[in-house]
Amino acid sequence: MDFLYTLVILLYLGVAGLLVYLVLVQEPRQGAGDLMGASTDLFSARGVTGGLYRLTVVLGVVFAALALLIGLWPR
């Protein structure tokens, strides 16, 4: 049981590190329209940026699920 808990913790740390990396690799979506109050669609990512965005969302969900699992794990 301790081995499985350690494995989940290591997986959690790996997902956290990959999530930080993916967030830092993405280009910021800013423009003059943001400063002037123009509406921009944050969820219309395309191409490679769209793939990174989707992967970041999936890893965020996995990160949250693992955090919940670790929090509820009986010690």
HTML snippet that shows the backbone in 3Dmol.js (N, CA, C, O; Angstrom):
<script src="https://3Dmol.org/build/3Dmol-min.js"></script>
<div id="view" style="width:600px;height:400px;position:relative"></div>
<script>
const pdb = `
ATOM      1  N   MET A   1       0.812  -1.186   0.000  1.00  0.00           N
ATOM      2  CA  MET A   1       0.000   0.000   0.000  1.00  0.00           C
ATOM      3  C   MET A   1       0.863   1.260   0.000  1.00  0.00           C
ATOM      4  O   MET A   1       0.527   2.252  -0.648  1.00  0.00           O
ATOM      5  N   ASP A   2       1.975   1.213   0.730  1.00  0.00           N
ATOM      6  CA  ASP A   2       2.873   2.362   0.755  1.00  0.00           C
ATOM      7  C   ASP A   2       3.532   2.565  -0.604  1.00  0.00           C
ATOM      8  O   ASP A   2       3.797   3.698  -1.004  1.00  0.00           O
ATOM      9  N   PHE A   3       3.798   1.471  -1.315  1.00  0.00           N
ATOM     10  CA  PHE A   3       4.413   1.578  -2.633  1.00  0.00           C
ATOM     11  C   PHE A   3       3.468   2.280  -3.610  1.00  0.00           C
ATOM     12  O   PHE A   3       3.902   3.117  -4.402  1.00  0.00           O
ATOM     13  N   LEU A   4       2.186   1.942  -3.554  1.00  0.00           N
ATOM     14  CA  LEU A   4       1.196   2.551  -4.433  1.00  0.00           C
ATOM     15  C   LEU A   4       1.034   4.037  -4.121  1.00  0.00           C
ATOM     16  O   LEU A   4       0.912   4.854  -5.033  1.00  0.00           O
ATOM     17  N   TYR A   5       1.030   4.387  -2.840  1.00  0.00           N
ATOM     18  CA  TYR A   5       0.941   5.794  -2.441  1.00  0.00           C
ATOM     19  C   TYR A   5       2.145   6.576  -2.958  1.00  0.00           C
ATOM     20  O   TYR A   5       1.996   7.692  -3.456  1.00  0.00           O
ATOM     21  N   THR A   6       3.331   5.994  -2.842  1.00  0.00           N
ATOM     22  CA  THR A   6       4.546   6.644  -3.346  1.00  0.00           C
ATOM     23  C   THR A   6       4.482   6.802  -4.859  1.00  0.00           C
ATOM     24  O   THR A   6       4.908   7.825  -5.394  1.00  0.00           O
ATOM     25  N   LEU A   7       3.959   5.812  -5.543  1.00  0.00           N
ATOM     26  CA  LEU A   7       3.819   5.882  -6.993  1.00  0.00           C
ATOM     27  C   LEU A   7       2.852   6.999  -7.402  1.00  0.00           C
ATOM     28  O   LEU A   7       3.109   7.717  -8.368  1.00  0.00           O
ATOM     29  N   VAL A   8       1.754   7.143  -6.679  1.00  0.00           N
ATOM     30  CA  VAL A   8       0.793   8.211  -6.971  1.00  0.00           C
ATOM     31  C   VAL A   8       1.416   9.577  -6.705  1.00  0.00           C
ATOM     32  O   VAL A   8       1.191  10.516  -7.468  1.00  0.00           O
ATOM     33  N   ILE A   9       2.186   9.697  -5.646  1.00  0.00           N
ATOM     34  CA  ILE A   9       2.864  10.964  -5.342  1.00  0.00           C
ATOM     35  C   ILE A   9       3.861  11.319  -6.444  1.00  0.00           C
ATOM     36  O   ILE A   9       3.941  12.475  -6.861  1.00  0.00           O
ATOM     37  N   LEU A  10       4.616  10.335  -6.915  1.00  0.00           N
ATOM     38  CA  LEU A  10       5.579  10.592  -7.993  1.00  0.00           C
ATOM     39  C   LEU A  10       4.870  10.971  -9.293  1.00  0.00           C
ATOM     40  O   LEU A  10       5.336  11.846 -10.022  1.00  0.00           O
ATOM     41  N   LEU A  11       3.760  10.321  -9.580  1.00  0.00           N
ATOM     42  CA  LEU A  11       2.968  10.675 -10.754  1.00  0.00           C
ATOM     43  C   LEU A  11       2.439  12.096 -10.620  1.00  0.00           C
ATOM     44  O   LEU A  11       2.453  12.858 -11.586  1.00  0.00           O
ATOM     45  N   TYR A  12       1.978  12.453  -9.439  1.00  0.00           N
ATOM     46  CA  TYR A  12       1.475  13.798  -9.156  1.00  0.00           C
ATOM     47  C   TYR A  12       2.559  14.849  -9.388  1.00  0.00           C
ATOM     48  O   TYR A  12       2.305  15.888  -9.997  1.00  0.00           O
ATOM     49  N   LEU A  13       3.755  14.574  -8.904  1.00  0.00           N
ATOM     50  CA  LEU A  13       4.863  15.516  -9.090  1.00  0.00           C
ATOM     51  C   LEU A  13       5.258  15.627 -10.564  1.00  0.00           C
ATOM     52  O   LEU A  13       5.587  16.714 -11.041  1.00  0.00           O
ATOM     53  N   GLY A  14       5.225  14.513 -11.277  1.00  0.00           N
ATOM     54  CA  GLY A  14       5.526  14.546 -12.706  1.00  0.00           C
ATOM     55  C   GLY A  14       4.507  15.361 -13.483  1.00  0.00           C
ATOM     56  O   GLY A  14       4.876  16.146 -14.356  1.00  0.00           O
ATOM     57  N   VAL A  15       3.224  15.183 -13.172  1.00  0.00           N
ATOM     58  CA  VAL A  15       2.170  15.954 -13.829  1.00  0.00           C
ATOM     59  C   VAL A  15       2.308  17.436 -13.479  1.00  0.00           C
ATOM     60  O   VAL A  15       2.113  18.296 -14.338  1.00  0.00           O
ATOM     61  N   ALA A  16       2.640  17.734 -12.240  1.00  0.00           N
ATOM     62  CA  ALA A  16       2.815  19.130 -11.826  1.00  0.00           C
ATOM     63  C   ALA A  16       3.964  19.785 -12.589  1.00  0.00           C
ATOM     64  O   ALA A  16       3.838  20.917 -13.056  1.00  0.00           O
ATOM     65  N   GLY A  17       5.076  19.077 -12.715  1.00  0.00           N
ATOM     66  CA  GLY A  17       6.213  19.627 -13.451  1.00  0.00           C
ATOM     67  C   GLY A  17       5.899  19.834 -14.920  1.00  0.00           C
ATOM     68  O   GLY A  17       6.264  20.860 -15.493  1.00  0.00           O
ATOM     69  N   LEU A  18       5.228  18.876 -15.533  1.00  0.00           N
ATOM     70  CA  LEU A  18       4.851  18.998 -16.940  1.00  0.00           C
ATOM     71  C   LEU A  18       3.839  20.115 -17.137  1.00  0.00           C
ATOM     72  O   LEU A  18       3.883  20.820 -18.145  1.00  0.00           O
ATOM     73  N   LEU A  19       2.939  20.281 -16.198  1.00  0.00           N
ATOM     74  CA  LEU A  19       1.950  21.350 -16.279  1.00  0.00           C
ATOM     75  C   LEU A  19       2.621  22.723 -16.196  1.00  0.00           C
ATOM     76  O   LEU A  19       2.262  23.630 -16.947  1.00  0.00           O
ATOM     77  N   VAL A  20       3.573  22.881 -15.309  1.00  0.00           N
ATOM     78  CA  VAL A  20       4.313  24.145 -15.213  1.00  0.00           C
ATOM     79  C   VAL A  20       5.065  24.419 -16.511  1.00  0.00           C
ATOM     80  O   VAL A  20       5.073  25.547 -17.003  1.00  0.00           O
ATOM     81  N   TYR A  21       5.694  23.389 -17.060  1.00  0.00           N
ATOM     82  CA  TYR A  21       6.433  23.543 -18.313  1.00  0.00           C
ATOM     83  C   TYR A  21       5.510  23.981 -19.452  1.00  0.00           C
ATOM     84  O   TYR A  21       5.839  24.897 -20.205  1.00  0.00           O
ATOM     85  N   LEU A  22       4.361  23.327 -19.574  1.00  0.00           N
ATOM     86  CA  LEU A  22       3.433  23.655 -20.657  1.00  0.00           C
ATOM     87  C   LEU A  22       2.873  25.069 -20.524  1.00  0.00           C
ATOM     88  O   LEU A  22       2.673  25.752 -21.529  1.00  0.00           O
ATOM     89  N   VAL A  23       2.623  25.504 -19.313  1.00  0.00           N
ATOM     90  CA  VAL A  23       2.118  26.864 -19.117  1.00  0.00           C
ATOM     91  C   VAL A  23       3.186  27.885 -19.507  1.00  0.00           C
ATOM     92  O   VAL A  23       2.873  28.915 -20.103  1.00  0.00           O
ATOM     93  N   LEU A  24       4.438  27.603 -19.173  1.00  0.00           N
ATOM     94  CA  LEU A  24       5.507  28.551 -19.493  1.00  0.00           C
ATOM     95  C   LEU A  24       5.861  28.561 -20.977  1.00  0.00           C
ATOM     96  O   LEU A  24       6.342  29.576 -21.480  1.00  0.00           O
ATOM     97  N   VAL A  25       5.638  27.466 -21.684  1.00  0.00           N
ATOM     98  CA  VAL A  25       5.977  27.383 -23.105  1.00  0.00           C
ATOM     99  C   VAL A  25       4.971  28.145 -23.963  1.00  0.00           C
ATOM    100  O   VAL A  25       5.327  28.657 -25.024  1.00  0.00           O
ATOM    101  N   GLN A  26       3.728  28.225 -23.516  1.00  0.00           N
ATOM    102  CA  GLN A  26       2.695  28.856 -24.325  1.00  0.00           C
ATOM    103  C   GLN A  26       2.943  30.349 -24.470  1.00  0.00           C
ATOM    104  O   GLN A  26       3.425  31.014 -23.553  1.00  0.00           O
ATOM    105  N   GLU A  27       2.600  30.853 -25.646  1.00  0.00           N
ATOM    106  CA  GLU A  27       2.748  32.277 -25.912  1.00  0.00           C
ATOM    107  C   GLU A  27       1.575  33.026 -25.303  1.00  0.00           C
ATOM    108  O   GLU A  27       0.440  32.553 -25.345  1.00  0.00           O
ATOM    109  N   PRO A  28       1.851  34.198 -24.735  1.00  0.00           N
ATOM    110  CA  PRO A  28       0.735  34.974 -24.182  1.00  0.00           C
ATOM    111  C   PRO A  28      -0.147  35.494 -25.309  1.00  0.00           C
ATOM    112  O   PRO A  28       0.354  35.906 -26.355  1.00  0.00           O
ATOM    113  N   ARG A  29      -1.453  35.476 -25.097  1.00  0.00           N
ATOM    114  CA  ARG A  29      -2.404  35.949 -26.111  1.00  0.00           C
ATOM    115  C   ARG A  29      -2.811  37.365 -25.759  1.00  0.00           C
ATOM    116  O   ARG A  29      -3.862  37.593 -25.159  1.00  0.00           O
ATOM    117  N   GLN A  30      -1.968  38.317 -26.137  1.00  0.00           N
ATOM    118  CA  GLN A  30      -2.251  39.723 -25.867  1.00  0.00           C
ATOM    119  C   GLN A  30      -2.233  40.488 -27.169  1.00  0.00           C
ATOM    120  O   GLN A  30      -1.643  40.057 -28.160  1.00  0.00           O
ATOM    121  N   GLY A  31      -2.866  41.588 -27.148  1.00  0.00           N
ATOM    122  CA  GLY A  31      -2.874  42.459 -28.305  1.00  0.00           C
ATOM    123  C   GLY A  31      -3.383  43.824 -27.897  1.00  0.00           C
ATOM    124  O   GLY A  31      -3.749  44.046 -26.743  1.00  0.00           O
ATOM    125  N   ALA A  32      -3.403  44.728 -28.845  1.00  0.00           N
ATOM    126  CA  ALA A  32      -3.891  46.069 -28.554  1.00  0.00           C
ATOM    127  C   ALA A  32      -5.374  46.037 -28.228  1.00  0.00           C
ATOM    128  O   ALA A  32      -5.865  46.903 -27.505  1.00  0.00           O
ATOM    129  N   GLY A  33      -6.101  45.047 -28.752  1.00  0.00           N
ATOM    130  CA  GLY A  33      -7.523  44.935 -28.469  1.00  0.00           C
ATOM    131  C   GLY A  33      -7.805  44.669 -27.000  1.00  0.00           C
ATOM    132  O   GLY A  33      -8.839  45.090 -26.480  1.00  0.00           O
ATOM    133  N   ASP A  34      -6.900  43.978 -26.329  1.00  0.00           N
ATOM    134  CA  ASP A  34      -7.076  43.717 -24.903  1.00  0.00           C
ATOM    135  C   ASP A  34      -6.991  45.004 -24.098  1.00  0.00           C
ATOM    136  O   ASP A  34      -7.711  45.174 -23.115  1.00  0.00           O
ATOM    137  N   LEU A  35      -6.129  45.894 -24.505  1.00  0.00           N
ATOM    138  CA  LEU A  35      -5.943  47.136 -23.768  1.00  0.00           C
ATOM    139  C   LEU A  35      -7.107  48.093 -23.981  1.00  0.00           C
ATOM    140  O   LEU A  35      -7.436  48.873 -23.088  1.00  0.00           O
ATOM    141  N   MET A  36      -7.733  48.044 -25.145  1.00  0.00           N
ATOM    142  CA  MET A  36      -8.809  48.967 -25.468  1.00  0.00           C
ATOM    143  C   MET A  36     -10.188  48.425 -25.110  1.00  0.00           C
ATOM    144  O   MET A  36     -11.195  49.086 -25.361  1.00  0.00           O
ATOM    145  N   GLY A  37     -10.243  47.249 -24.536  1.00  0.00           N
ATOM    146  CA  GLY A  37     -11.513  46.693 -24.119  1.00  0.00           C
ATOM    147  C   GLY A  37     -12.231  45.906 -25.188  1.00  0.00           C
ATOM    148  O   GLY A  37     -13.408  45.583 -25.029  1.00  0.00           O
ATOM    149  N   ALA A  38     -11.553  45.591 -26.267  1.00  0.00           N
ATOM    150  CA  ALA A  38     -12.192  44.813 -27.328  1.00  0.00           C
ATOM    151  C   ALA A  38     -12.373  43.374 -26.854  1.00  0.00           C
ATOM    152  O   ALA A  38     -11.598  42.875 -26.038  1.00  0.00           O
ATOM    153  N   SER A  39     -13.385  42.729 -27.365  1.00  0.00           N
ATOM    154  CA  SER A  39     -13.627  41.350 -26.948  1.00  0.00           C
ATOM    155  C   SER A  39     -12.679  40.420 -27.688  1.00  0.00           C
ATOM    156  O   SER A  39     -12.523  40.513 -28.905  1.00  0.00           O
ATOM    157  N   THR A  40     -12.059  39.538 -26.955  1.00  0.00           N
ATOM    158  CA  THR A  40     -11.188  38.526 -27.540  1.00  0.00           C
ATOM    159  C   THR A  40     -11.674  37.174 -27.070  1.00  0.00           C
ATOM    160  O   THR A  40     -12.101  37.023 -25.925  1.00  0.00           O
ATOM    161  N   ASP A  41     -11.612  36.205 -27.935  1.00  0.00           N
ATOM    162  CA  ASP A  41     -12.063  34.866 -27.585  1.00  0.00           C
ATOM    163  C   ASP A  41     -10.875  34.067 -27.078  1.00  0.00           C
ATOM    164  O   ASP A  41     -10.003  33.687 -27.859  1.00  0.00           O
ATOM    165  N   LEU A  42     -10.833  33.811 -25.792  1.00  0.00           N
ATOM    166  CA  LEU A  42      -9.703  33.100 -25.200  1.00  0.00           C
ATOM    167  C   LEU A  42      -9.680  31.630 -25.566  1.00  0.00           C
ATOM    168  O   LEU A  42      -8.633  30.988 -25.476  1.00  0.00           O
ATOM    169  N   PHE A  43     -10.809  31.089 -25.976  1.00  0.00           N
ATOM    170  CA  PHE A  43     -10.905  29.660 -26.207  1.00  0.00           C
ATOM    171  C   PHE A  43     -10.863  29.297 -27.681  1.00  0.00           C
ATOM    172  O   PHE A  43     -11.260  28.192 -28.053  1.00  0.00           O
ATOM    173  N   SER A  44     -10.393  30.200 -28.527  1.00  0.00           N
ATOM    174  CA  SER A  44     -10.317  29.905 -29.959  1.00  0.00           C
ATOM    175  C   SER A  44      -8.874  29.656 -30.391  1.00  0.00           C
ATOM    176  O   SER A  44      -8.430  30.180 -31.413  1.00  0.00           O
ATOM    177  N   ALA A  45      -8.153  28.868 -29.624  1.00  0.00           N
ATOM    178  CA  ALA A  45      -6.767  28.568 -29.958  1.00  0.00           C
ATOM    179  C   ALA A  45      -6.720  27.606 -31.141  1.00  0.00           C
ATOM    180  O   ALA A  45      -7.551  26.704 -31.242  1.00  0.00           O
ATOM    181  N   ARG A  46      -5.754  27.795 -32.032  1.00  0.00           N
ATOM    182  CA  ARG A  46      -5.647  26.961 -33.214  1.00  0.00           C
ATOM    183  C   ARG A  46      -4.197  26.513 -33.399  1.00  0.00           C
ATOM    184  O   ARG A  46      -3.274  27.091 -32.824  1.00  0.00           O
ATOM    185  N   GLY A  47      -4.020  25.490 -34.198  1.00  0.00           N
ATOM    186  CA  GLY A  47      -2.678  25.010 -34.542  1.00  0.00           C
ATOM    187  C   GLY A  47      -1.978  24.379 -33.359  1.00  0.00           C
ATOM    188  O   GLY A  47      -2.598  23.704 -32.537  1.00  0.00           O
ATOM    189  N   VAL A  48      -0.679  24.608 -33.284  1.00  0.00           N
ATOM    190  CA  VAL A  48       0.122  24.034 -32.196  1.00  0.00           C
ATOM    191  C   VAL A  48      -0.310  24.607 -30.866  1.00  0.00           C
ATOM    192  O   VAL A  48      -0.345  23.897 -29.861  1.00  0.00           O
ATOM    193  N   THR A  49      -0.642  25.892 -30.850  1.00  0.00           N
ATOM    194  CA  THR A  49      -1.083  26.514 -29.604  1.00  0.00           C
ATOM    195  C   THR A  49      -2.364  25.853 -29.102  1.00  0.00           C
ATOM    196  O   THR A  49      -2.542  25.679 -27.896  1.00  0.00           O
ATOM    197  N   GLY A  50      -3.252  25.486 -30.019  1.00  0.00           N
ATOM    198  CA  GLY A  50      -4.484  24.807 -29.624  1.00  0.00           C
ATOM    199  C   GLY A  50      -4.208  23.457 -28.993  1.00  0.00           C
ATOM    200  O   GLY A  50      -4.854  23.079 -28.016  1.00  0.00           O
ATOM    201  N   GLY A  51      -3.245  22.725 -29.551  1.00  0.00           N
ATOM    202  CA  GLY A  51      -2.874  21.435 -28.988  1.00  0.00           C
ATOM    203  C   GLY A  51      -2.268  21.578 -27.606  1.00  0.00           C
ATOM    204  O   GLY A  51      -2.563  20.790 -26.707  1.00  0.00           O
ATOM    205  N   LEU A  52      -1.414  22.588 -27.431  1.00  0.00           N
ATOM    206  CA  LEU A  52      -0.821  22.825 -26.114  1.00  0.00           C
ATOM    207  C   LEU A  52      -1.893  23.239 -25.110  1.00  0.00           C
ATOM    208  O   LEU A  52      -1.856  22.858 -23.940  1.00  0.00           O
ATOM    209  N   TYR A  53      -2.847  24.029 -25.598  1.00  0.00           N
ATOM    210  CA  TYR A  53      -3.936  24.458 -24.719  1.00  0.00           C
ATOM    211  C   TYR A  53      -4.756  23.265 -24.252  1.00  0.00           C
ATOM    212  O   TYR A  53      -5.070  23.144 -23.067  1.00  0.00           O
ATOM    213  N   ARG A  54      -5.100  22.389 -25.183  1.00  0.00           N
ATOM    214  CA  ARG A  54      -5.899  21.206 -24.825  1.00  0.00           C
ATOM    215  C   ARG A  54      -5.129  20.289 -23.881  1.00  0.00           C
ATOM    216  O   ARG A  54      -5.692  19.764 -22.920  1.00  0.00           O
ATOM    217  N   LEU A  55      -3.840  20.097 -24.157  1.00  0.00           N
ATOM    218  CA  LEU A  55      -3.014  19.256 -23.292  1.00  0.00           C
ATOM    219  C   LEU A  55      -2.895  19.862 -21.898  1.00  0.00           C
ATOM    220  O   LEU A  55      -2.883  19.134 -20.906  1.00  0.00           O
ATOM    221  N   THR A  56      -2.807  21.180 -21.817  1.00  0.00           N
ATOM    222  CA  THR A  56      -2.737  21.853 -20.529  1.00  0.00           C
ATOM    223  C   THR A  56      -4.025  21.656 -19.747  1.00  0.00           C
ATOM    224  O   THR A  56      -3.991  21.433 -18.537  1.00  0.00           O
ATOM    225  N   VAL A  57      -5.167  21.736 -20.435  1.00  0.00           N
ATOM    226  CA  VAL A  57      -6.453  21.526 -19.761  1.00  0.00           C
ATOM    227  C   VAL A  57      -6.556  20.090 -19.246  1.00  0.00           C
ATOM    228  O   VAL A  57      -6.989  19.862 -18.117  1.00  0.00           O
ATOM    229  N   VAL A  58      -6.158  19.125 -20.075  1.00  0.00           N
ATOM    230  CA  VAL A  58      -6.217  17.717 -19.660  1.00  0.00           C
ATOM    231  C   VAL A  58      -5.299  17.474 -18.464  1.00  0.00           C
ATOM    232  O   VAL A  58      -5.690  16.810 -17.504  1.00  0.00           O
ATOM    233  N   LEU A  59      -4.090  18.005 -18.519  1.00  0.00           N
ATOM    234  CA  LEU A  59      -3.172  17.822 -17.389  1.00  0.00           C
ATOM    235  C   LEU A  59      -3.670  18.534 -16.139  1.00  0.00           C
ATOM    236  O   LEU A  59      -3.428  18.068 -15.026  1.00  0.00           O
ATOM    237  N   GLY A  60      -4.355  19.645 -16.306  1.00  0.00           N
ATOM    238  CA  GLY A  60      -4.938  20.330 -15.157  1.00  0.00           C
ATOM    239  C   GLY A  60      -6.007  19.490 -14.487  1.00  0.00           C
ATOM    240  O   GLY A  60      -6.093  19.450 -13.260  1.00  0.00           O
ATOM    241  N   VAL A  61      -6.820  18.819 -15.287  1.00  0.00           N
ATOM    242  CA  VAL A  61      -7.854  17.936 -14.739  1.00  0.00           C
ATOM    243  C   VAL A  61      -7.210  16.731 -14.044  1.00  0.00           C
ATOM    244  O   VAL A  61      -7.648  16.331 -12.965  1.00  0.00           O
ATOM    245  N   VAL A  62      -6.172  16.151 -14.661  1.00  0.00           N
ATOM    246  CA  VAL A  62      -5.465  15.020 -14.045  1.00  0.00           C
ATOM    247  C   VAL A  62      -4.810  15.460 -12.740  1.00  0.00           C
ATOM    248  O   VAL A  62      -4.827  14.723 -11.754  1.00  0.00           O
ATOM    249  N   PHE A  63      -4.235  16.658 -12.734  1.00  0.00           N
ATOM    250  CA  PHE A  63      -3.605  17.204 -11.540  1.00  0.00           C
ATOM    251  C   PHE A  63      -4.620  17.345 -10.406  1.00  0.00           C
ATOM    252  O   PHE A  63      -4.345  16.972  -9.265  1.00  0.00           O
ATOM    253  N   ALA A  64      -5.796  17.888 -10.732  1.00  0.00           N
ATOM    254  CA  ALA A  64      -6.833  18.067  -9.718  1.00  0.00           C
ATOM    255  C   ALA A  64      -7.349  16.715  -9.212  1.00  0.00           C
ATOM    256  O   ALA A  64      -7.595  16.551  -8.018  1.00  0.00           O
ATOM    257  N   ALA A  65      -7.509  15.756 -10.113  1.00  0.00           N
ATOM    258  CA  ALA A  65      -7.989  14.430  -9.710  1.00  0.00           C
ATOM    259  C   ALA A  65      -6.970  13.738  -8.805  1.00  0.00           C
ATOM    260  O   ALA A  65      -7.338  13.113  -7.811  1.00  0.00           O
ATOM    261  N   LEU A  66      -5.695  13.854  -9.153  1.00  0.00           N
ATOM    262  CA  LEU A  66      -4.663  13.240  -8.303  1.00  0.00           C
ATOM    263  C   LEU A  66      -4.579  13.929  -6.948  1.00  0.00           C
ATOM    264  O   LEU A  66      -4.358  13.273  -5.931  1.00  0.00           O
ATOM    265  N   ALA A  67      -4.755  15.251  -6.929  1.00  0.00           N
ATOM    266  CA  ALA A  67      -4.747  15.970  -5.652  1.00  0.00           C
ATOM    267  C   ALA A  67      -5.895  15.516  -4.767  1.00  0.00           C
ATOM    268  O   ALA A  67      -5.728  15.348  -3.559  1.00  0.00           O
ATOM    269  N   LEU A  68      -7.066  15.316  -5.371  1.00  0.00           N
ATOM    270  CA  LEU A  68      -8.213  14.824  -4.620  1.00  0.00           C
ATOM    271  C   LEU A  68      -7.960  13.405  -4.109  1.00  0.00           C
ATOM    272  O   LEU A  68      -8.280  13.084  -2.965  1.00  0.00           O
ATOM    273  N   LEU A  69      -7.384  12.563  -4.965  1.00  0.00           N
ATOM    274  CA  LEU A  69      -7.079  11.189  -4.574  1.00  0.00           C
ATOM    275  C   LEU A  69      -6.082  11.152  -3.416  1.00  0.00           C
ATOM    276  O   LEU A  69      -6.258  10.392  -2.463  1.00  0.00           O
ATOM    277  N   ILE A  70      -5.048  11.968  -3.501  1.00  0.00           N
ATOM    278  CA  ILE A  70      -4.053  12.010  -2.424  1.00  0.00           C
ATOM    279  C   ILE A  70      -4.667  12.542  -1.137  1.00  0.00           C
ATOM    280  O   ILE A  70      -4.353  12.062  -0.048  1.00  0.00           O
ATOM    281  N   GLY A  71      -5.548  13.541  -1.266  1.00  0.00           N
ATOM    282  CA  GLY A  71      -6.195  14.106  -0.083  1.00  0.00           C
ATOM    283  C   GLY A  71      -7.127  13.132   0.610  1.00  0.00           C
ATOM    284  O   GLY A  71      -7.262  13.159   1.833  1.00  0.00           O
ATOM    285  N   LEU A  72      -7.772  12.272  -0.165  1.00  0.00           N
ATOM    286  CA  LEU A  72      -8.713  11.315   0.411  1.00  0.00           C
ATOM    287  C   LEU A  72      -8.076   9.977   0.770  1.00  0.00           C
ATOM    288  O   LEU A  72      -8.741   9.110   1.338  1.00  0.00           O
ATOM    289  N   TRP A  73      -6.816   9.800   0.452  1.00  0.00           N
ATOM    290  CA  TRP A  73      -6.113   8.532   0.700  1.00  0.00           C
ATOM    291  C   TRP A  73      -5.986   8.313   2.213  1.00  0.00           C
ATOM    292  O   TRP A  73      -5.460   9.179   2.913  1.00  0.00           O
ATOM    293  N   PRO A  74      -6.451   7.189   2.718  1.00  0.00           N
ATOM    294  CA  PRO A  74      -6.301   6.933   4.165  1.00  0.00           C
ATOM    295  C   PRO A  74      -4.840   6.647   4.515  1.00  0.00           C
ATOM    296  O   PRO A  74      -4.148   5.908   3.815  1.00  0.00           O
ATOM    297  N   ARG A  75      -4.400   7.240   5.596  1.00  0.00           N
ATOM    298  CA  ARG A  75      -2.998   7.086   5.972  1.00  0.00           C
ATOM    299  C   ARG A  75      -2.859   6.101   7.093  1.00  0.00           C
ATOM    300  O   ARG A  75      -1.746   5.837   7.548  1.00  0.00           O
TER     301      ARG A  75
END
`;
const viewer = $3Dmol.createViewer("view");
viewer.addModel(pdb, "pdb");
viewer.setStyle({}, {cartoon: {color: "spectrum"}});
viewer.zoomTo();
viewer.render();
</script>
